[in-house]
Amino acid sequence: MSTLQDGYGRGIEYLRLSVTDRCDFRCVYCMAEDMTFLPRQQVLTLEEIQRIAALFVANGTRKIRLTGGEPLVRKGIVELCGKIAALPGLRELVMTTNGSQLVKMARPLVDAGVKRLNISLDSLDAERFRAITRVGDLRQVQAGIDAARAAGFQRIKLNTVAMKGRNADEIPDLVAYAVERGLDITFIEEMPLGDVGRSRGESYCSSDEVREIIASRYTLIDSAEQSGGPARYARLKEFPESRIGFISPHSHNFCATCNRVRLTVEGRLLLCLGHENSIDLRALLRRYPTDDQPLLDAVRAALQRKPLRHEFNLDEVQVVRFMNATGG
């Protein structure tokens, strides 16, 4: 049982830790094409990230997800994984990645103790993939997925941001790609974080619409299983080994069971994905290099201000930070 609780009695058992705001892709739903990244001195050191992880695990957090930007572009990431995975009481260390570095890094990540992997894959068409990521090479990512399958992760999930006019017509093929390889796949409604230069409402594809598209080819059976995050799951009668997930911040608000907070790489503890309210843990980390109590007191006080829910509006940029600065 977590000793960290918000003002509504929700236990905080899941911490999403961003290790970098940098990425080798420029996905259209995540960031602007011409990005300015944080100066090095504003970024938490690996030791500071590990210290925060240890603090949360010591107070009941059981799942940590490393995110970015792209976590695998951070120098020293494998060593950091090993240290966090070894924390007593942590149930699982997982990671979200764009897959570009997995050919060389999948096996070291497994050896370091990463249990599960989420890999972003928004198209199976090389030209479309490059258009969505602006710079990405589909073949490189697919080779990374194959390397991850061979490396021995407990589970691998593909993440797809469903967008009309960009990839919604590929949804059945993306499901087929996943289930033929024994992988899970989750479809995510686009979130209005940062001004990406277009109205997100134009491309919005709801989870209900995604389900209808999948149901045109497969038989969906709803499942009550949980992975510790916001996704709702279904199984396919035709391929029962794979899970089909739906993350629906707009159409099926998942806030009632929220058990997580996010730490940005500059040390801001975000209490809610859809709000700007946060606390600056970097200042406390550096003011009290050997005393965790002030950090713990600040976290506990801040959690009392964690909102009950977010209120996303598709055509408004309610949160000015980009997704890469939010933590995946």
C-alpha positions as CSV (number, residue, x, y, z in Angstrom):
1,M,0.0,0.0,0.0
2,S,1.4,3.4,-1.0
3,T,2.0,5.8,1.8
4,L,1.6,8.6,-0.8
5,Q,-2.0,9.6,-1.3
6,D,-3.7,12.6,-2.9
7,G,-6.6,14.6,-1.4
8,Y,-9.1,12.2,-2.8
9,G,-7.6,9.1,-1.2
10,R,-6.0,7.8,-4.4
11,G,-2.7,6.0,-3.7
12,I,0.3,6.9,-5.9
13,E,1.8,3.6,-6.9
14,Y,3.0,4.6,-10.4
15,L,5.7,7.1,-11.3
16,R,6.5,8.2,-14.8
17,L,10.1,9.5,-14.9
18,S,11.3,11.5,-17.9
19,V,15.0,11.1,-18.4
20,T,15.4,13.6,-21.3
21,D,13.3,16.0,-23.3
22,R,15.4,15.2,-26.4
23,C,14.4,12.9,-29.2
24,D,15.7,11.7,-32.5
25,F,12.1,12.0,-34.0
26,R,9.8,15.0,-34.3
27,C,6.4,13.4,-34.2
28,V,3.6,15.8,-35.2
29,Y,1.4,15.1,-32.1
30,C,4.3,15.5,-29.7
31,M,6.4,18.5,-30.6
32,A,6.9,21.3,-33.0
33,E,9.2,20.8,-36.0
34,D,11.8,23.3,-34.8
35,M,12.3,22.5,-31.1
36,T,14.4,24.2,-28.5
37,F,15.6,21.7,-25.9
38,L,16.6,22.3,-22.3
39,P,20.1,23.5,-21.4
40,R,22.1,20.8,-19.6
41,Q,22.2,22.5,-16.3
42,Q,18.4,22.5,-16.1
43,V,18.2,18.8,-16.6
44,L,18.3,16.4,-13.7
45,T,21.4,14.3,-13.4
46,L,21.1,10.5,-13.5
47,E,21.9,10.5,-9.8
48,E,19.1,12.9,-9.1
49,I,16.7,10.8,-11.1
50,Q,17.7,7.7,-9.2
51,R,17.3,9.5,-5.9
52,I,13.7,10.5,-6.8
53,A,13.0,6.9,-7.9
54,A,14.3,5.6,-4.6
55,L,12.2,8.1,-2.6
56,F,9.0,7.1,-4.3
57,V,9.7,3.3,-4.1
58,A,10.5,3.6,-0.4
59,N,7.0,5.2,0.0
60,G,5.0,2.6,-1.8
61,T,5.4,3.3,-5.5
62,R,5.5,-0.1,-7.2
63,K,5.8,0.7,-10.9
64,I,8.2,3.1,-12.6
65,R,8.1,4.0,-16.3
66,L,11.1,5.7,-17.9
67,T,10.1,8.1,-20.7
68,G,11.4,11.1,-22.6
69,G,11.6,12.5,-25.2
70,E,13.3,9.3,-26.3
71,P,14.9,7.7,-23.2
72,L,17.4,5.7,-25.1
73,V,19.2,8.8,-26.4
74,R,20.2,9.7,-22.8
75,K,23.8,8.7,-22.1
76,G,24.1,6.2,-19.2
77,I,20.4,5.1,-19.5
78,V,21.2,1.3,-19.2
79,E,23.2,1.8,-16.0
80,L,20.3,4.0,-14.6
81,C,17.9,1.2,-15.4
82,G,20.0,-1.3,-13.5
83,K,20.1,0.9,-10.4
84,I,16.3,1.6,-10.4
85,A,15.4,-2.0,-11.1
86,A,17.3,-3.1,-8.1
87,L,15.4,-0.9,-5.7
88,P,13.8,-3.0,-2.9
89,G,10.0,-3.0,-3.3
90,L,9.8,-2.0,-6.9
91,R,7.5,-4.5,-8.8
92,E,8.4,-3.5,-12.3
93,L,10.5,-1.1,-14.3
94,V,9.1,-0.4,-17.8
95,M,10.0,2.0,-20.6
96,T,8.4,3.8,-23.5
97,T,10.5,4.2,-26.6
98,N,10.2,5.1,-30.3
99,G,12.2,1.9,-31.1
100,S,15.0,3.6,-33.1
101,Q,17.8,2.4,-30.7
102,L,16.5,-1.0,-29.9
103,V,18.6,-3.0,-32.3
104,K,21.6,-2.4,-30.1
105,M,19.9,-1.7,-26.8
106,A,17.1,-4.2,-26.4
107,R,19.2,-6.9,-24.8
108,P,21.1,-4.6,-22.4
109,L,17.8,-3.2,-21.2
110,V,16.5,-6.7,-20.4
111,D,19.7,-7.6,-18.6
112,A,19.4,-4.3,-16.6
113,G,16.0,-5.3,-15.4
114,V,13.5,-3.6,-17.6
115,K,10.4,-5.9,-17.6
116,R,8.1,-4.4,-20.3
117,L,8.5,-2.1,-23.3
118,N,6.0,0.2,-25.0
119,I,7.1,1.0,-28.6
120,S,5.5,3.8,-30.6
121,L,4.3,2.7,-34.1
122,D,1.9,5.0,-35.9
123,S,2.1,3.6,-39.4
124,L,3.3,0.7,-41.4
125,D,3.8,2.8,-44.6
126,A,7.4,4.1,-44.8
127,E,6.4,7.5,-46.3
128,R,3.5,8.0,-43.9
129,F,5.8,7.0,-41.0
130,R,8.3,9.6,-42.0
131,A,5.6,12.2,-42.4
132,I,4.2,11.5,-38.9
133,T,7.7,11.4,-37.3
134,R,9.2,14.0,-39.7
135,V,12.5,12.1,-39.6
136,G,11.9,8.5,-38.7
137,D,12.9,5.3,-40.6
138,L,10.2,2.7,-40.4
139,R,12.6,-0.2,-41.2
140,Q,14.9,0.8,-38.4
141,V,12.0,0.8,-35.9
142,Q,10.7,-2.6,-37.2
143,A,14.1,-4.0,-36.8
144,G,14.1,-2.7,-33.2
145,I,10.7,-4.3,-32.6
146,D,12.2,-7.7,-33.8
147,A,15.2,-7.2,-31.6
148,A,13.0,-6.5,-28.6
149,R,11.0,-9.7,-29.3
150,A,14.2,-11.7,-29.4
151,A,15.6,-10.1,-26.2
152,G,13.1,-11.6,-23.8
153,F,11.0,-8.8,-22.4
154,Q,8.1,-10.1,-20.3
155,R,5.7,-8.2,-22.6
156,I,5.9,-5.7,-25.5
157,K,3.2,-3.3,-26.4
158,L,2.9,-1.1,-29.5
159,N,1.4,2.4,-29.0
160,T,-0.5,4.1,-31.8
161,V,-1.9,7.6,-31.7
162,A,-5.0,7.3,-33.9
163,M,-5.5,10.3,-36.2
164,K,-8.0,10.7,-39.0
165,G,-6.4,11.7,-42.3
166,R,-3.1,10.3,-41.2
167,N,-3.3,6.6,-40.0
168,A,-6.9,5.7,-39.1
169,D,-7.3,3.7,-42.2
170,E,-4.3,1.5,-41.1
171,I,-5.8,0.5,-37.8
172,P,-6.8,-3.1,-38.9
173,D,-3.3,-3.6,-40.4
174,L,-1.6,-2.3,-37.3
175,V,-3.7,-4.8,-35.2
176,A,-2.7,-7.6,-37.6
177,Y,1.0,-6.6,-37.4
178,A,0.8,-6.8,-33.6
179,V,-1.2,-10.0,-33.1
180,E,0.9,-11.9,-35.8
181,R,3.9,-11.2,-33.6
182,G,2.3,-11.9,-30.3
183,L,2.4,-8.3,-29.2
184,D,-0.2,-6.1,-27.5
185,I,-1.3,-2.8,-29.1
186,T,-2.9,0.3,-27.6
187,F,-4.6,3.0,-29.5
188,I,-4.4,6.5,-27.9
189,E,-6.6,9.5,-28.4
190,E,-4.4,12.5,-29.3
191,M,-3.9,14.9,-26.3
192,P,-3.8,18.7,-26.7
193,L,-0.4,19.4,-25.2
194,G,1.6,22.2,-26.8
195,D,0.9,24.2,-29.9
196,V,1.8,21.9,-32.8
197,G,0.6,24.3,-35.5
198,R,-2.8,22.8,-36.3
199,S,-6.2,22.1,-34.8
200,R,-6.2,18.7,-33.2
201,G,-9.9,18.4,-33.6
202,E,-9.4,17.9,-37.4
203,S,-7.7,14.6,-36.8
204,Y,-9.4,13.4,-33.6
205,C,-10.3,9.7,-33.7
206,S,-12.1,8.5,-30.7
207,S,-11.6,5.1,-29.0
208,D,-15.1,4.2,-29.9
209,E,-14.4,4.8,-33.6
210,V,-11.2,2.8,-33.3
211,R,-13.2,-0.1,-31.8
212,E,-15.7,0.0,-34.6
213,I,-12.9,-0.2,-37.2
214,I,-11.3,-3.1,-35.4
215,A,-14.6,-4.9,-35.1
216,S,-15.0,-4.8,-38.8
217,R,-12.3,-7.4,-39.0
218,Y,-12.1,-9.1,-35.6
219,T,-14.3,-10.0,-32.6
220,L,-13.6,-7.9,-29.6
221,I,-14.1,-9.3,-26.1
222,D,-13.8,-6.8,-23.3
223,S,-11.4,-7.6,-20.5
224,A,-11.2,-6.4,-16.9
225,E,-7.4,-6.8,-16.7
226,Q,-5.1,-3.9,-15.8
227,S,-1.5,-3.0,-16.5
228,G,-1.3,-0.4,-13.8
229,G,-2.0,2.6,-16.2
230,P,-5.0,4.2,-17.8
231,A,-5.7,1.8,-20.6
232,R,-8.9,-0.3,-20.9
233,Y,-8.3,-3.6,-22.6
234,A,-10.1,-6.1,-24.9
235,R,-9.0,-9.4,-26.4
236,L,-9.6,-10.7,-29.9
237,K,-11.5,-13.9,-30.1
238,E,-9.3,-14.8,-33.1
239,F,-6.0,-14.0,-31.4
240,P,-6.5,-14.3,-27.6
241,E,-2.9,-14.0,-26.7
242,S,-2.7,-10.3,-27.6
243,R,-4.4,-7.4,-25.7
244,I,-5.9,-4.4,-27.5
245,G,-5.8,-1.3,-25.4
246,F,-7.6,2.0,-25.5
247,I,-6.4,5.2,-23.8
248,S,-9.2,7.7,-24.0
249,P,-8.6,11.0,-22.3
250,H,-11.4,12.7,-24.2
251,S,-14.1,10.1,-24.6
252,H,-13.8,7.9,-21.6
253,N,-12.1,9.9,-18.8
254,F,-9.9,7.6,-16.7
255,C,-9.2,10.0,-13.8
256,A,-11.3,8.3,-11.1
257,T,-8.6,5.6,-10.7
258,C,-5.6,7.8,-11.3
259,N,-2.6,6.3,-9.4
260,R,0.3,8.2,-11.0
261,V,2.3,11.3,-11.2
262,R,5.0,12.4,-13.7
263,L,8.4,13.9,-13.1
264,T,9.8,16.0,-16.0
265,V,13.5,15.9,-16.7
266,E,13.8,19.4,-15.3
267,G,12.5,18.1,-12.0
268,R,8.9,19.3,-12.1
269,L,6.5,16.9,-10.4
270,L,3.4,17.1,-12.6
271,L,0.3,16.2,-10.6
272,C,-1.9,15.8,-13.6
273,L,-1.3,15.4,-17.3
274,G,-4.0,18.0,-18.2
275,H,-3.0,20.7,-15.7
276,E,0.0,23.0,-15.4
277,N,0.2,22.7,-11.5
278,S,3.4,21.2,-10.4
279,I,6.2,21.5,-7.8
280,D,9.9,22.1,-8.4
281,L,11.8,19.1,-6.9
282,R,15.0,20.0,-8.7
283,A,15.5,23.0,-6.3
284,L,14.9,20.8,-3.3
285,L,17.2,18.0,-4.6
286,R,20.0,20.5,-4.9
287,R,19.3,22.4,-1.7
288,Y,19.2,19.2,0.4
289,P,21.7,16.8,-1.3
290,T,21.7,14.3,1.6
291,D,18.3,14.8,3.3
292,D,15.2,13.3,1.6
293,Q,12.7,14.5,4.3
294,P,12.1,18.0,2.7
295,L,11.5,16.3,-0.6
296,L,9.0,13.9,0.9
297,D,7.2,16.6,2.8
298,A,6.9,18.7,-0.4
299,V,5.6,15.7,-2.4
300,R,3.0,14.9,0.3
301,A,1.8,18.5,0.5
302,A,1.6,18.8,-3.3
303,L,-0.4,15.6,-3.7
304,Q,-3.2,17.2,-1.7
305,R,-3.6,19.6,-4.6
306,K,-3.7,16.9,-7.3
307,P,-6.9,17.6,-9.3
308,L,-9.8,15.2,-9.4
309,R,-9.7,15.1,-13.2
310,H,-8.5,16.8,-16.3
311,E,-10.7,18.7,-18.7
312,F,-9.4,18.4,-22.3
313,N,-10.7,20.5,-25.1
314,L,-9.6,19.4,-28.5
315,D,-9.4,22.8,-30.1
316,E,-7.7,24.6,-27.3
317,V,-4.1,24.4,-26.2
318,Q,-4.8,24.3,-22.5
319,V,-1.4,23.1,-21.5
320,V,1.5,24.9,-23.1
321,R,4.2,22.3,-22.6
322,F,4.8,19.8,-25.4
323,M,4.4,16.0,-24.8
324,N,8.2,15.5,-25.0
325,A,8.6,17.9,-22.1
326,T,5.7,16.2,-20.2
327,G,7.3,12.8,-20.1
328,G,5.9,10.5,-22.8
